Amino acid sequence: MNARERLSDVWSDLAGRLACPGPATETVLGELVRAYSEPHRHYHTTEHIVSLLQLMDEYGHEVIDRDAIALAILFHDVVYDPARHDNEHASAHFAGARLATLAFPGQVVAKVKNYILASQHGQAPLTINDTDLALLLDFDLSILAAPPAEYRTYAQAIRREYNHVPDALYRLGRRRILEGFLARGQIYRTKQLHALWDKQARANIAGEIATLL
């Protein structure tokens, strides 16, 4: 099963159980696929979404509201334009509008919107009382702890997404973001994923920072 098929299956299951099935659900699926296939995306693609869904399968055994997390994963990067600064707000608005139109439960829609807004990693509070949300944010940062070769591929993909930014400005901005992660007491919020990923993430980040000096 490829990434597009997995995304379609997850969406179809959620819409079939929680919403009003029909042509409108297929319309939203088409919007999701087109968004994550935009040519300027090199990391924030369908493959990124599916990797987070796989992480939920692997590490989400104690998740309370799997539907809300799955929907937040599907929609959290639906709007992604590196030239704008409100992608999370725009994605949350998009998700809320589409899910409400399809008659998803109101409490689910509200939670999904809040989760997407929280995916602004530089602005989200470091202490979160919602364990589901903490897991979601950890999943979204999982790439930081990837094997070194995979991390380098990720870093190169992010640079291509920001190819409109001059090199000197990109190096400065990227370094500030990465240094922000290193300054945290722990990069990952959940005990399990902190133990599994924090050390490797710090090594990867430090390695990239060295290339940006």
N, C-alpha and C positions, 0 to 999 in steps of 0.2 A: 504494500500500500504506500503510495507516494504522499507527499505532504498535503497536496491539494485534496486528495481523497480522504485523508484523516481529518482535515479541517471540516470537510463536507459532512462526514459521518458524525462528528461531535456536534456540529450545529444542527443537523437533522434530528438527532436524538433529543437535544435540549428543546428545540422548537416543537417537536412532536409531543413531548411530555408537559411542557409548561405554557405553551402558547396556542394560538389558533392556527393549525396547519393550513396550508394552502399556497397559492402562487406567490403571495407576499413573502413567505419564508425563503423561497427560491430567489426572489429578487434581492433580498438582503444577503444571501449567500454569494450571489454574483458581485455585489458591492464589496464584500469582504475580499473575495479572490482578486478582484481588480485592484483594490487598494494595496494589498500585500504584494502585487506583481508590478507595481509602478517601477519604471526603469531607473529612477534615481535611488532605489533601495538596493543595498548590497548586504546588509545585515538584518534589517528590520523587515524580514520577508515571511512568507508562509512557513519556511523551515524554522524560523525563530519561534513562531507561534506553536508549531507542533512539538518543538523541543521542550517548551514549557508544559504542554499537556503531558508529555512523557514523564517529565519530572514529577508532576502531580501523581501520576500512576505509581511512580517508584517511591516517592517520599511522602505522599499525602494520605497515609493510612489513618491519621487522626483528624483529618479535615472534617469540619462540622457541616459546612455548606458547600459541597462540591460543585453544585450547579452555579452558584455565584462566582466561584473562583474560575470555573471553566469559561463562563461568559466574559468575565473580566479579561482573561487571557485572550480570548478571541477578538475582543474589541480594543484592547489597551493601546495598540499602535496603529489603529485603522487610519488615523490622520497622522502622517509623519512627513513633515517638510522641514529639513534642517535649517531653512532660512527663517522660520518663525519660532516663536517662543511660547506658544500656547497649545502645543500639540496634545498634551494630556487633557486640557480643558475641551478642546475641539473633539477629541476622541470620546470623552465622557458625554458630551452633548449628543454626538452621533449615536452612541450606544443607547442613551436614554430615549431619544426620539424613536429609533427603530424598535426597541424592545417594547416601548409603550404602545406603539402602533399595532404590534403583533399581540397585544394583550398579555404580555408576561406579567406575573404578579408584581404589584407595585413595590412591595418590600424588596423583592429581588432586584428590580430596576434601580432602586435607590442605592442598594448595597453595591451593585456593579459600578455605578457612577462614582461612588466614593472610593472604591478600590482603584479605579483608573486614575482618579485625581491623585491618589497617594503614590502612584508610580513615578511621580516627580522625585527621583531619588535624592536629589540635592536639597529638596525642601521638606521631605517627609520627616516627621519626628523620629528620632532614633529609638525611642521607647514606644512600643505599640502594644496595647492590651488585647487586640484582636488577633488570636493565634492564626486564624486563616489568612488574614492580611499579611502578617509577618512572613508566613510561608510563601505567599504570592510574591512579595518583594524579594525574598531570598532566591526564588526561582528565577526571577527576572535578572538577577545579578550573577547567576550561575556561571555565565561565560567567563567571568573574571577568574574563576578557579579552574578553567579548562587546562588540559595539557599544553605545555608551552607552544608547540607548533600550531595548535588550534587557536590559542590566544593570539598569536601573531597574525593569523588569518583574519580573526575578528578585528584586530586593531587596524589592519590594512583596509578592511571593508568599511569601517567607520570613517577612515580618512577619505575614501572615495565618496562616501555620502556627503562629506563636507568639502568637496573639491572646489566649491565656489569661494572658500576661505583661503586667503593667502597663507603660505606656509608658516611665516613667522607668527601670525595671529593664531593659527591653528595650534601650533606647538605650545604657545602660551596658554590658550584656553583649555586645551586637553590636559596639560600638566596640572593646571589648577584643579580640574575635576578629579584627576587621579590622586593628587595629594590630599584632597578632601576625604577620599575613601581611606587612605593610609592613616589619616589623623583620627579616625574613629577608634574607639576602644575595641570594637569588633565590627567587621564588615557585615556579617550575617546576623540576623536577629534571633533566629531559633537556635536552641542549644545544639541540636543534632547537626544542622548544616554548618554552624560555626565550627564545630569540631572537625567536620569533614573537609571544609573548603577554605577556611580563613587563611591558613598558612600558605597554600598554593596561590590564592588570590593575591596576597601581599607580595609574593615573589614575582608574579606576573606583572603586577602594577609597577613595582620598583624597576623591573626590567624595561618596561615601556617608557617610564619616566627618563631613564638613562638615555634613551634614544631621542628624547625630545629636548635635551639640554643644548 
